[in-house]
C-alpha cells in the first residue's frame, strides 16, 4: 500500500528518501518515484516495479537537491506504469498521494475545459493540476495548496513540493495517516513513524482534516476549518516504531481509523476506476456456470459472509450458503462440483477454515481464498487467492480486516452480476461508483466518535446488551455484539429486528441497552416499529442512522448517532465503524485490555 516520504534537509535527499521508502516496502507497492529541488529546479525519477528499479535509475540518471518527496504506489486509478507513478507534476507543483480523490472526474473535466492537458490516468494528477491552476491565477504556493484541499473529497494524504521553493512543503491528512518529523534544522513527512525512524524520533501526527505548512524551521498546522492549531510533539521509541500506534492509545483505535485508507487500497486492486467497473483480470473467479456460492469462515469473517449473501443474491441472483468453518465438513455438505466456494480468513492459517478448504477443494468447481496474507496456507491451497490488502492488524479484535473483507466480497458480487448477466453496464457502474465512495464515507463516519464516549461510560455498566438490524444490518448487529463481547466481556447478542417479538423481547427492561443499526432504507419503518416495542417496555435505544432516519425517528432514543448519507450498497461497510467504536469505548470505560482480550488469539491454529 502506498507510502509517502518528504524531506527538507541539509544534505542530498534522494538516497535518504530511497532508504526511507525501503522501510515502507512491507505495505506492498507496484511503482515508485522521487522528485527533488536543486537550486530551485525540480527533477523527478519514476520506475515500475520494486525499489531496485528506481535505485538503478538513480544511479544511471542521478538527481540532486536538499528538498524532495518520494512515494511507493499501489495502483488505484490507472495501471502500474511509469506515467501513472508518483510524484505527479503540473507546472511548478509536484504531489505524492495516498488514498482516493472521489470527485477527481468532476475536477478533471472542469480543468480540461479550461485547456489543461492530463498525461496520466490517475486521480493524483488532478491534485497537481488544480494547485498549478491556482498558482497561475496568482495565488502563492501555500494559498494554492489550501484552495486545492478545499475542493477535494475522499480519503487521502498528500504532500506538495513547489519549484522555486526550496524551503516549503505542504502536507495534508483526510482519512489517511500522515506524520511530521522534527530534526535539527530539517523537517520530514512520512506515512508513519517507521519511514522516519533513522532521521528523527520526534513526531507530530496530523489529525483528521489537518494540513501543515512545513519549513526547515518547523511546521504550522491548520485544522479543517483553516484555524491554526497546535498538535503534540511526541518522542517515539525506535524500538516501538515497528509497531507504532501513532497518536492513538491502542492498536485497535489506530486500525479503526486506518479503514478509509485500506479500503481505498483494496478498491484500487479490484476496481477499474477509469471505466467504473470491476477489474475482472484481477480476480480469475468464474461465477457464470456456478449453481450456487458457498461461503465459509469463522467469527468476524463469518459475519462478513452473511453480508455477502445479501449482495450475491440481490446483485447476481445466485443462491448462497453460509457455513461456520468448524461445522462445514462435519455436516458432510452436498457438493455438486458446480459451486464457487469462498473461504474467508484474516490470517489465512485458521485451522478449521483450512480443514474446510481441504475437504471441499476437490468437490467444488472453484475454491477461492479471501485472505490478508497472500503466502498463507489457505491462499496457497486455493485455486484463486484474493488479498484483502488490510495491512498488518495487530489488535486481536478484527476491524480493518473486516471492512476489507467486505470490500473484496462486494467487488466479487458485482463481478458475479456481470458474468451472470444480471447487471448491465449502467447498473454495474452505479454499484462501482457507490463502492468507490466507501473510503470517504468511512472517513466521515469516524466523526461519530466524539458522541460515543459519553454513553459508553453507562453502557459499560450493563450486564446484557442487544444489537438489532434488518437486511444487511442484521449481520452488522451480530458483528457489533461480537465486538462488545470480545473487548468488554459484556454479554451481547445480535438479532434480526423482526425476531425481537419471537423471544428476545422478554429480556427488555431499563437495564438492557438496545443498539439499533438502521439506515433510512426500505426496511427502516419496520425497524422503527421494533424500536417502539423496546421503548414501550422501558428499554433504552441507541439509534445508529442517517440524517433522514434521525428526523423520522424523533428524539425518543437514549442516544442517536448520525451517519453520513450513502448508497445502501455500502452501508454494511460504513456502519461497521460505530459498532467498532461502541465496543472500543465501552472496553475503555471498563478498563479491559483492548488489544489483547482475555482468552483470545489473533490466529486460531487449532480446531
C-alpha positions as CSV (number, residue, x, y, z in Angstrom):
1,X,0.0,0.0,0.0
2,X,1.2,3.5,-0.8
3,X,3.9,5.2,1.2
4,X,4.9,8.9,1.4
5,X,8.2,10.4,2.4
6,X,9.2,14.1,2.3
7,X,12.4,15.8,3.4
8,X,13.5,19.4,3.8
9,X,17.1,18.6,4.6
10,X,20.7,19.9,4.7
11,X,22.1,17.0,2.6
12,X,21.4,15.2,-0.6
13,X,17.9,13.8,-0.1
14,X,17.5,11.3,-2.9
15,X,19.4,8.5,-1.3
16,X,17.8,9.3,2.1
17,X,14.3,9.2,0.6
18,X,15.0,6.0,-1.2
19,X,16.2,4.4,2.1
20,X,13.0,5.6,3.9
21,X,10.8,4.2,1.1
22,X,12.5,0.8,1.7
23,X,11.2,0.9,5.2
24,X,7.7,1.1,3.8
25,X,8.1,-1.8,1.4
26,X,6.1,-4.0,3.8
27,X,3.0,-2.1,2.7
28,X,3.2,-3.5,-0.8
29,X,3.5,-1.4,-4.0
30,X,3.9,-1.6,-7.7
31,X,5.9,1.5,-8.7
32,X,7.9,4.2,-7.0
33,X,9.3,7.7,-7.6
34,X,11.2,10.7,-6.2
35,X,11.2,14.4,-7.0
36,X,13.8,16.9,-5.7
37,X,14.6,20.6,-5.9
38,X,18.2,21.6,-6.9
39,X,18.7,25.3,-6.6
40,X,15.0,25.7,-7.2
41,X,14.9,23.5,-10.2
42,X,12.6,20.4,-10.0
43,X,13.6,17.0,-11.3
44,X,11.9,13.6,-10.9
45,X,12.6,9.9,-11.5
46,X,9.9,7.2,-11.6
47,X,10.1,3.5,-12.2
48,X,7.7,0.5,-12.3
49,X,8.3,-2.5,-10.0
50,X,10.4,-2.7,-6.9
51,X,12.6,-0.1,-5.5
52,X,15.6,-1.8,-7.0
53,X,14.4,-0.5,-10.4
54,X,14.2,3.1,-9.1
55,X,17.6,2.7,-7.4
56,X,19.2,1.6,-10.7
57,X,17.6,4.5,-12.5
58,X,19.0,7.0,-9.9
59,X,22.5,5.5,-10.5
60,X,22.1,5.9,-14.3
61,X,20.4,9.3,-14.1
62,X,21.0,10.9,-10.6
63,X,19.1,13.8,-9.3
64,X,20.4,16.3,-6.7
65,X,18.9,18.6,-4.1
66,X,18.3,19.1,-0.4
67,X,14.5,19.1,-0.7
68,X,12.4,16.2,-2.0
69,X,9.4,13.9,-1.9
70,X,9.1,10.2,-2.6
71,X,6.4,7.6,-3.0
72,X,5.7,3.9,-3.3
73,X,2.4,3.4,-5.2
74,X,-0.2,0.7,-5.1
75,X,-2.2,1.3,-8.3
76,X,-5.8,2.6,-7.8
77,X,-6.6,4.8,-10.8
78,X,-4.7,3.5,-13.8
79,X,-2.3,0.6,-14.4
80,X,1.1,0.4,-12.7
81,X,3.1,2.3,-15.4
82,X,5.8,5.0,-15.2
83,X,3.4,7.7,-16.4
84,X,1.0,6.8,-13.6
85,X,3.7,6.6,-10.9
86,X,4.1,9.3,-8.3
87,X,5.2,12.1,-7.9
88,X,2.8,13.7,-10.3
89,X,3.8,17.1,-11.7
90,X,1.9,20.0,-13.2
91,X,3.6,23.3,-13.8
92,X,5.6,24.2,-10.7
93,X,3.8,21.6,-8.5
94,X,4.7,18.1,-7.6
95,X,2.4,15.9,-5.5
96,X,2.5,12.5,-3.8
97,X,-0.7,11.0,-2.6
98,X,-2.2,8.0,-0.7
99,X,-5.9,7.2,-0.9
100,X,-8.6,8.1,-3.4
101,X,-10.0,11.5,-4.6
102,X,-13.7,10.8,-5.1
103,X,-14.5,13.9,-7.1
104,X,-11.5,13.7,-9.4
105,X,-13.6,13.3,-12.6
106,X,-15.6,16.5,-11.8
107,X,-12.4,18.5,-11.2
108,X,-10.6,16.9,-14.2
109,X,-13.4,17.8,-16.5
110,X,-13.5,21.4,-15.3
111,X,-9.8,21.8,-15.7
112,X,-9.8,20.1,-19.1
113,X,-12.5,22.6,-20.3
114,X,-10.0,25.3,-19.4
115,X,-7.4,23.7,-21.7
116,X,-5.3,21.8,-19.2
117,X,-3.9,18.6,-20.5
118,X,-3.5,15.4,-18.5
119,X,-0.8,12.9,-19.0
120,X,-1.9,10.1,-16.7
121,X,-5.0,8.1,-15.7
122,X,-4.7,8.9,-12.0
123,X,-6.7,10.9,-9.6
124,X,-3.5,12.3,-8.1
125,X,-2.6,14.3,-11.2
126,X,-5.8,16.2,-10.8
127,X,-4.5,17.5,-7.4
128,X,-1.2,18.8,-9.0
129,X,-3.1,20.3,-11.9
130,X,-5.6,22.0,-9.6
131,X,-2.8,23.5,-7.5
132,X,-1.0,24.7,-10.6
133,X,-4.2,26.2,-11.8
134,X,-4.5,28.3,-8.7
135,X,-0.8,29.4,-8.9
136,X,-1.4,30.5,-12.5
137,X,-4.3,32.6,-11.1
138,X,-1.9,34.4,-8.8
139,X,-2.1,32.5,-5.6
140,X,1.0,31.7,-3.6
141,X,2.0,28.1,-3.3
142,X,0.6,28.0,0.3
143,X,-2.7,29.6,-0.8
144,X,-2.9,27.3,-3.8
145,X,-2.5,24.2,-1.7
146,X,-5.2,25.4,0.8
147,X,-7.6,26.2,-2.1
148,X,-6.9,22.8,-3.7
149,X,-7.6,20.9,-0.4
150,X,-10.9,22.7,0.0
151,X,-12.1,21.3,-3.3
152,X,-11.1,17.6,-2.7
153,X,-13.5,14.9,-1.5
154,X,-12.4,11.4,-0.4
155,X,-9.9,9.8,1.9
156,X,-6.3,10.9,1.3
157,X,-2.9,12.0,2.5
158,X,-1.0,14.5,0.3
159,X,2.5,16.1,0.2
160,X,3.2,19.0,-2.1
161,X,6.5,20.3,-3.3
162,X,6.9,23.5,-5.4
163,X,9.5,24.5,-7.9
164,X,11.5,27.5,-6.7
165,X,10.5,26.9,-3.1
166,X,13.5,25.1,-1.5
167,X,12.1,25.6,2.0
168,X,8.5,24.6,1.7
169,X,6.3,21.5,1.7
170,X,2.6,21.3,2.4
171,X,1.2,18.1,3.9
172,X,-2.5,17.2,4.4
173,X,-4.5,14.4,6.0
174,X,-8.1,13.5,5.4
175,X,-8.8,9.9,6.3
176,X,-5.2,8.6,5.6
177,X,-2.5,8.9,8.3
178,X,0.5,11.2,8.0
179,X,3.3,12.1,10.4
180,X,5.7,15.1,10.6
181,X,9.2,14.6,11.8
182,X,11.3,17.3,13.5
183,X,15.0,17.3,13.1
184,X,17.8,19.8,13.7
185,X,17.2,22.4,11.0
186,X,15.5,19.7,9.0
187,X,11.9,18.6,8.7
188,X,10.3,15.4,7.4
189,X,7.0,13.9,6.3
190,X,6.1,10.2,6.4
191,X,3.2,7.8,6.1
192,X,4.2,6.6,9.6
193,X,7.0,6.9,12.1
194,X,8.7,3.9,10.7
195,X,9.6,5.7,7.5
196,X,11.3,8.5,9.6
197,X,12.8,6.3,12.3
198,X,16.6,6.8,11.5
199,X,16.2,10.5,10.9
200,X,14.2,11.5,14.0
201,X,12.2,10.2,16.9
202,X,10.3,13.5,17.4
203,X,7.0,13.1,15.7
204,X,3.8,15.1,15.3
205,X,0.8,13.2,14.0
206,X,-1.6,15.2,11.9
207,X,-5.2,14.8,12.9
208,X,-8.2,14.3,10.7
209,X,-8.7,17.3,8.3
210,X,-5.3,18.9,9.2
211,X,-2.9,20.5,6.8
212,X,0.6,21.7,7.6
213,X,2.9,24.3,6.0
214,X,6.3,23.0,6.6
215,X,9.7,24.8,6.6
216,X,13.0,23.8,8.0
217,X,12.3,26.0,11.0
218,X,9.2,24.0,11.8
219,X,5.5,23.3,10.9
220,X,2.4,25.5,11.1
221,X,-0.6,23.3,11.3
222,X,-4.2,24.3,10.4
223,X,-7.3,22.3,11.1
224,X,-10.1,21.5,8.6
225,X,-11.7,25.0,9.2
226,X,-8.3,26.7,8.4
227,X,-7.6,27.7,12.0
228,X,-4.1,27.5,13.3
229,X,-3.8,24.7,15.8
230,X,-1.1,23.0,18.0
231,X,-0.6,19.3,17.8
232,X,1.5,17.5,20.4
233,X,5.1,16.6,19.6
234,X,5.8,13.0,20.8
235,X,9.1,11.3,21.3
236,X,8.8,7.8,19.8
237,X,11.0,4.9,20.9
238,X,12.8,3.5,18.0
239,X,12.2,0.0,19.5
240,X,8.4,0.5,19.2
241,X,8.3,2.2,15.9
242,X,7.9,-1.1,14.1
243,X,4.5,-1.4,15.7
244,X,3.7,2.2,16.2
245,X,0.3,3.2,17.5
246,X,0.6,6.7,16.0
247,X,-1.4,9.2,18.1
248,X,-3.8,6.5,19.3
249,X,-3.8,4.8,22.7
250,X,-4.4,1.4,21.3
251,X,-3.7,-0.5,18.0
252,X,-7.4,-1.1,17.7
253,X,-8.1,2.6,17.6
254,X,-5.4,3.1,15.0
255,X,-6.8,0.3,12.9
256,X,-10.3,1.6,13.1
257,X,-9.0,4.9,11.8
258,X,-7.0,3.2,9.0
259,X,-10.1,1.8,7.4
260,X,-10.7,4.7,4.9
261,X,-7.1,4.2,3.7
262,X,-7.0,0.4,3.5
263,X,-10.4,0.1,1.9
264,X,-9.2,2.6,-0.7
265,X,-6.2,0.4,-1.4
266,X,-8.4,-2.7,-1.7
267,X,-10.6,-0.8,-4.2
268,X,-7.6,0.1,-6.2
269,X,-6.8,-3.5,-6.7
270,X,-10.3,-4.7,-7.6
271,X,-11.9,-1.7,-9.3
272,X,-11.1,-0.2,-12.6
273,X,-11.7,3.5,-11.7
274,X,-11.2,4.7,-15.2
275,X,-14.1,2.6,-16.5
276,X,-16.2,2.3,-13.4
277,X,-16.2,-1.4,-13.4
278,X,-14.8,-4.4,-11.5
279,X,-11.3,-5.3,-12.8
280,X,-12.1,-8.9,-13.9
281,X,-8.4,-9.5,-14.8
282,X,-7.5,-9.2,-11.1
283,X,-9.9,-11.9,-10.0
284,X,-9.9,-15.0,-12.2
285,X,-13.1,-16.2,-10.5
286,X,-15.8,-17.7,-12.8
287,X,-19.3,-17.3,-11.5
288,X,-21.0,-17.8,-14.9
289,X,-21.5,-21.6,-14.6
290,X,-21.9,-21.8,-10.8
291,X,-25.2,-23.2,-9.5
292,X,-24.6,-21.6,-6.1
293,X,-21.9,-19.9,-3.9
294,X,-20.7,-21.5,-0.7
295,X,-19.2,-19.1,1.9
296,X,-17.1,-20.5,4.7
297,X,-15.4,-18.6,7.6
298,X,-15.2,-18.2,11.4
299,X,-16.0,-15.3,13.7
300,X,-15.9,-11.9,12.2
301,X,-15.2,-13.4,8.7
302,X,-18.4,-15.4,9.1
303,X,-20.4,-12.2,9.6
304,X,-18.7,-10.7,6.5
305,X,-20.0,-13.7,4.6
306,X,-23.5,-13.1,6.0
307,X,-23.4,-9.6,4.5
308,X,-22.0,-11.0,1.2
309,X,-25.0,-13.4,1.0
310,X,-27.3,-10.4,0.6
311,X,-25.0,-8.9,-2.0
312,X,-24.6,-12.0,-4.1
313,X,-28.3,-12.9,-4.0
314,X,-29.6,-9.4,-4.7
315,X,-27.0,-8.4,-7.3
316,X,-26.1,-11.7,-9.0
317,X,-29.3,-13.7,-8.3
318,X,-27.3,-16.8,-7.3
319,X,-28.2,-18.9,-4.3
320,X,-25.7,-18.7,-1.4
321,X,-25.0,-21.0,1.5
322,X,-23.0,-19.8,4.6
323,X,-21.2,-22.2,6.9
324,X,-19.2,-21.8,10.1
325,X,-15.9,-23.4,9.1
326,X,-15.7,-25.7,12.1
327,X,-19.1,-27.2,11.2
328,X,-18.7,-27.4,7.4
329,X,-17.1,-30.8,6.9
330,X,-18.8,-32.4,9.8
331,X,-22.2,-32.0,8.3
332,X,-20.9,-33.6,5.1
333,X,-22.3,-31.0,2.8
334,X,-23.8,-31.9,-0.6
335,X,-21.4,-30.6,-3.2
336,X,-22.1,-30.9,-6.9
337,X,-18.8,-29.7,-8.5
338,X,-20.6,-26.6,-9.8
339,X,-20.1,-24.4,-6.7
340,X,-17.8,-21.4,-6.2
341,X,-16.6,-21.9,-2.6
342,X,-15.1,-18.9,-1.0
343,X,-13.1,-19.3,2.2
344,X,-12.6,-16.1,4.2
345,X,-9.7,-15.8,6.8
346,X,-7.8,-12.9,8.0
347,X,-4.6,-14.8,8.8
348,X,-5.0,-17.5,6.1
349,X,-4.0,-20.0,8.7
350,X,-7.2,-20.5,10.6
351,X,-7.2,-24.3,11.3
352,X,-10.9,-25.0,10.9
353,X,-11.2,-22.9,7.7
354,X,-8.1,-24.6,6.3
355,X,-9.7,-28.0,7.1
356,X,-12.9,-27.0,5.4
357,X,-11.0,-25.9,2.3
358,X,-9.2,-29.2,2.1
359,X,-12.5,-31.1,2.5
360,X,-14.1,-29.1,-0.3
361,X,-11.3,-28.4,-2.8
362,X,-11.7,-31.5,-5.0
363,X,-15.5,-31.4,-4.7
364,X,-16.3,-27.9,-5.9
365,X,-15.9,-26.1,-9.2
366,X,-13.6,-23.4,-7.8
367,X,-12.1,-22.8,-4.4
368,X,-11.4,-19.1,-3.7
369,X,-9.4,-17.7,-0.7
370,X,-10.1,-14.2,0.6
371,X,-7.2,-13.6,2.9
372,X,-4.9,-10.9,4.3
373,X,-1.7,-12.9,4.0
374,X,-1.0,-13.9,0.3
375,X,1.6,-16.5,1.3
376,X,-0.6,-18.3,3.9
377,X,-1.7,-21.9,3.7
378,X,-5.3,-21.1,2.7
379,X,-4.1,-18.8,-0.1
380,X,-1.6,-21.4,-1.4
381,X,-4.0,-24.3,-1.3
382,X,-6.9,-22.5,-3.1
383,X,-7.5,-22.2,-6.8
384,X,-7.6,-18.4,-6.6
385,X,-6.3,-16.3,-3.8
386,X,-7.7,-12.7,-3.4
387,X,-5.8,-10.5,-0.9
388,X,-7.8,-8.1,1.1
389,X,-4.8,-5.7,1.5
390,X,-5.7,-4.5,5.0
391,X,-2.0,-4.4,6.1
392,X,-0.8,-5.7,9.5
393,X,-3.6,-5.9,12.0
394,X,-2.1,-6.0,15.5
395,X,-5.2,-5.8,17.7
396,X,-6.7,-9.3,18.3
397,X,-10.3,-8.0,17.6
398,X,-10.6,-7.5,13.8
399,X,-11.7,-4.2,12.4
400,X,-10.0,-3.1,9.2
401,X,-9.7,-6.7,8.0
402,X,-13.5,-7.0,8.3
403,X,-14.2,-3.9,6.2
404,X,-11.5,-5.0,3.6
405,X,-13.1,-8.5,3.5
406,X,-16.5,-6.8,2.8
407,X,-14.8,-4.6,0.1
408,X,-13.5,-7.7,-1.7
409,X,-16.7,-9.6,-1.3
410,X,-18.7,-6.6,-2.6
411,X,-16.4,-6.5,-5.7
412,X,-17.0,-10.2,-6.3
413,X,-20.7,-9.8,-6.1
414,X,-20.6,-7.1,-8.8
415,X,-18.4,-9.3,-10.9
416,X,-20.8,-12.2,-10.4
417,X,-23.7,-10.0,-11.6
418,X,-21.8,-9.0,-14.7
419,X,-20.8,-12.6,-15.5
420,X,-24.3,-14.0,-14.9
421,X,-26.0,-11.2,-16.9
422,X,-28.0,-9.8,-14.0
423,X,-26.2,-6.4,-14.2
424,X,-26.0,-4.4,-17.3
425,X,-23.1,-1.9,-17.8
426,X,-25.1,1.0,-16.3
427,X,-26.1,-0.9,-13.2
428,X,-22.5,-2.1,-12.6
429,X,-21.2,1.4,-12.9
430,X,-23.7,2.6,-10.4
431,X,-22.6,0.0,-7.8
432,X,-18.9,0.6,-8.6
433,X,-19.4,4.3,-8.0
434,X,-21.2,3.6,-4.8
435,X,-18.3,1.3,-3.7
436,X,-15.7,3.8,-4.7
437,X,-17.4,6.3,-2.3
438,X,-16.8,4.0,0.7
439,X,-13.4,5.4,1.8
440,X,-14.9,8.9,2.0
441,X,-18.0,7.7,3.8
442,X,-15.8,5.7,6.3
443,X,-13.8,8.9,7.0
444,X,-17.0,10.8,7.7
445,X,-18.4,8.1,9.8
446,X,-15.4,8.4,12.2
447,X,-16.9,11.8,13.2
448,X,-19.4,10.0,15.4
449,X,-16.5,9.0,17.7
450,X,-16.9,12.1,19.9
451,X,-20.5,11.2,20.6
452,X,-19.9,7.6,21.6
453,X,-17.6,8.0,24.7
454,X,-20.3,9.7,26.9
455,X,-22.9,7.0,26.7
456,X,-20.3,4.2,26.6
457,X,-19.5,5.0,30.2
458,X,-23.0,4.0,31.1
459,X,-23.1,1.1,28.6
460,X,-20.1,-0.4,30.3
461,X,-22.2,-0.9,33.4
462,X,-24.7,-3.1,31.6
463,X,-24.7,-6.9,32.0
464,X,-26.5,-7.5,28.8
465,X,-26.8,-5.6,25.5
466,X,-28.9,-6.3,22.4
467,X,-28.0,-5.3,18.8
468,X,-30.8,-5.1,16.2
469,X,-30.7,-4.8,12.5
470,X,-32.7,-5.7,9.4
471,X,-31.5,-6.9,6.0
472,X,-27.7,-6.4,5.7
473,X,-27.7,-4.6,9.0
474,X,-28.6,-7.9,10.7
475,X,-25.0,-9.3,10.2
476,X,-23.7,-6.0,11.4
477,X,-25.8,-6.5,14.6
478,X,-24.1,-9.9,15.0
479,X,-20.7,-8.3,14.5
480,X,-21.4,-5.4,16.8
481,X,-22.4,-7.8,19.6
482,X,-19.3,-10.0,19.0
483,X,-17.0,-6.9,19.3
484,X,-18.6,-5.8,22.5
485,X,-18.3,-9.4,24.0
486,X,-14.7,-9.7,22.9
487,X,-13.5,-6.4,24.2
488,X,-15.6,-5.5,27.3
489,X,-16.8,-9.0,28.4
490,X,-20.4,-7.8,28.4
491,X,-22.9,-10.4,27.3
492,X,-24.3,-9.1,24.0
493,X,-26.5,-10.7,21.3
494,X,-27.3,-9.6,17.8
495,X,-30.8,-10.2,16.3
496,X,-32.7,-9.6,13.2
497,X,-35.1,-6.9,14.3
498,X,-38.2,-8.9,13.3
499,X,-37.1,-11.7,15.6
500,X,-37.4,-9.4,18.7
501,X,-41.0,-10.4,19.4
502,X,-40.2,-14.1,19.0
503,X,-38.3,-14.3,22.3
504,X,-35.6,-11.7,22.9
505,X,-38.2,-9.1,23.9
506,X,-38.5,-10.9,27.2
507,X,-35.1,-9.6,28.1
508,X,-36.0,-6.0,27.7
509,X,-36.1,-3.7,30.7
510,X,-34.4,-0.4,31.7
511,X,-31.1,-2.2,32.4
512,X,-30.7,-3.7,28.9
513,X,-29.5,-1.2,26.3
514,X,-30.5,-1.9,22.7
515,X,-28.3,-0.7,19.9
516,X,-30.3,-0.4,16.6
517,X,-28.4,-0.1,13.2
518,X,-31.0,1.4,10.9
519,X,-30.1,3.5,7.8
520,X,-33.1,5.1,6.2
521,X,-33.8,2.3,3.7
522,X,-36.8,0.2,2.6
523,X,-36.8,-1.6,5.9
524,X,-36.5,1.4,8.1
525,X,-40.2,1.8,9.0
526,X,-40.3,-1.8,10.2
527,X,-37.2,-1.2,12.4
528,X,-38.8,1.9,13.9
529,X,-41.7,-0.2,14.9
530,X,-39.4,-2.7,16.7
531,X,-37.8,0.3,18.5
532,X,-41.2,1.4,19.7
533,X,-41.7,-2.1,21.2
534,X,-38.5,-1.8,23.1
535,X,-39.2,1.7,24.4
536,X,-42.7,0.8,25.5
537,X,-41.0,-1.7,27.9
538,X,-38.6,0.8,29.3
539,X,-35.7,-0.2,27.1
540,X,-33.0,2.4,26.2
541,X,-32.3,2.7,22.5
542,X,-29.0,3.8,20.9
543,X,-30.1,4.5,17.3
544,X,-27.5,4.5,14.6
545,X,-29.0,6.0,11.4
546,X,-28.6,8.8,8.9
547,X,-30.0,12.4,9.0
548,X,-33.4,11.5,7.5
549,X,-33.7,8.5,9.8
550,X,-32.9,10.6,12.8
551,X,-35.5,13.1,11.7
552,X,-38.2,10.5,11.2
553,X,-37.4,8.5,14.3
554,X,-37.7,11.6,16.6
555,X,-35.9,12.3,19.8
556,X,-37.1,9.3,21.9
557,X,-33.8,7.4,21.7
558,X,-31.4,7.4,24.6
559,X,-28.7,8.4,22.1
560,X,-28.6,8.9,18.4
561,X,-25.5,8.6,16.2
562,X,-26.0,10.3,12.8
563,X,-24.1,8.7,10.0
564,X,-23.3,10.2,6.6
565,X,-25.7,9.7,3.7
566,X,-24.7,6.9,1.4
567,X,-25.8,4.4,-1.2
568,X,-27.5,1.4,0.6
569,X,-25.0,-1.0,-1.1
570,X,-22.1,0.3,1.0
571,X,-24.0,0.8,4.3
572,X,-22.6,-2.5,5.8
573,X,-19.0,-1.3,5.4
574,X,-19.7,2.1,6.9
575,X,-22.0,1.1,9.7
576,X,-19.2,-1.2,11.0
577,X,-17.4,1.9,12.3
578,X,-19.9,2.9,15.0
579,X,-20.3,-0.8,16.1
580,X,-16.5,-1.0,16.5
581,X,-16.2,2.3,18.3
582,X,-19.0,1.4,20.8
583,X,-17.2,-1.7,21.7
584,X,-13.9,0.1,22.0
585,X,-15.1,2.9,24.2
586,X,-17.1,0.5,26.4
587,X,-14.0,-1.6,26.9
588,X,-12.0,1.6,27.7
589,X,-14.6,2.5,30.3
590,X,-14.3,-0.9,31.9
591,X,-10.6,-0.9,31.8
592,X,-10.2,-4.1,29.9
593,X,-7.2,-5.0,27.7
594,X,-8.4,-3.6,24.3
595,X,-5.7,-5.0,22.1
596,X,-5.3,-8.4,23.8
597,X,-8.7,-9.5,25.2
598,X,-8.5,-12.4,27.6
599,X,-8.7,-16.0,26.2
600,X,-8.4,-14.8,22.6
601,X,-5.6,-15.2,20.0
602,X,-5.1,-13.4,16.6
603,X,-4.7,-16.6,14.6
604,X,-6.6,-19.7,15.7
605,X,-4.4,-22.6,14.5
606,X,-6.2,-25.5,16.3
607,X,-9.7,-26.8,15.6
